[in-house]
Amino acid sequence: MAPGDSGSFEVFLNRRKIFSKHALDRFPEVNEIEEKIGGLVGG
């Protein structure tokens, strides 16, 4: 993650964006990021 001036919250895994507060206009739900990572890595 890198700090920004726009108030965005972007999460990347191996350079692939897996969550974007800017695109969804919300913060992730509880465990949402973990579930997306698990689905991508087969966990």
GIPE-V58048 format. One record per backbone hydrogen bond with DSSP energy under -0.5 kcal/mol. CO is the residue of the C=O (numbers start at 1). NH is the residue of the N-H. Records with the same first field share a line. If there is no record, write none. Layout:
BEGIN
CO = NH + NH
END
This chain:
BEGIN
9 = 21
11 = 18 + 19
13 = 16
15 = 17
16 = 13
19 = 11
20 = 24
21 = 25 + 26
29 = 32
31 = 35
32 = 36
33 = 37
34 = 38
35 = 39
36 = 40
37 = 41
38 = 42 + 43
END
